[in-house]
């Protein structure tokens, strides 16, 4: 469709954007690919929505998608000086290798369309060097060593990407803190509404949908700044609310558990003791 030559390897391929020839009249693409999709673009003028913010591709952005995710958006404009590459990796290529299980821990495949990766010139040079090595290896004669060498290069690439995302959390501290502030405001409002009996505790899905960011990105952000995941953050705020009720009201432990959305008081007491090393009754004694 876009004028590319057949791939030289059936399960992994690196394509240069400079070789892409968009069909006449092309305005938008919608496709579901069977591959892990890694891309780096420069000179792309169209704006894309990533989570809560709109980014362009002027500064070299990387994006990541796992297999069977929908890719959609407008194509390059005639005035674009599009550069960069797309790497596609079929899951069968990493089957029965060290990467088969390891690749699932890279959360950026889950939130690729929510938070693209910005690269400095130095970082881009590192990434392009690794991708060039992958391309050179599968261009060479395939032998008994080729697959493991390519797998090693991919693992090296993903390790660098993980490091660069971690750097991005730090360098975009103001933006990330705004998300965390919105999270705390959201949970405070949710708990203050006093309707936990019918609504139950807020779910991670509800929070990520309300904040317009993916569950994986939110979890990664919280781990970076607090060392805890989203569920743990919810439970911490819940326990703080329980402490307030235990120390300032005469409600029974069962009544407090019910008001906080627990169907069974035992579940509430178990969570409270796990977080505080005290039962709710023991905590209450401290204030009475």
Buried (B, 14 or more C-beta within 10 A) or exposed (E): EEEEEEEEBEBBBBBEBEEBEBEEEEEEEEEEBEBBBBBBBBBBBEEBEBBBEEBEBEEBBBBBBBBEBEBEEBBBEEEBEBBBBBBBBBBEBBEEBEBEEBBEEBBBBBBBBBBBBBBEEEBBEBBBEBBEBBBEBBEEEEEEEBBEBBBBBBBBBBEBBBEBBEBBBEEBEEEBEEBBEBBEEBBEEBBEEEEBEEEEBBEBEBBBEEBEBBBBBBBBBBBBBEEBBBBBBBBBBBBEBBBEBBEEEEBEBBEBBBBBBBEEBEEBBEBBBEBBEEBBEEBBEEEE
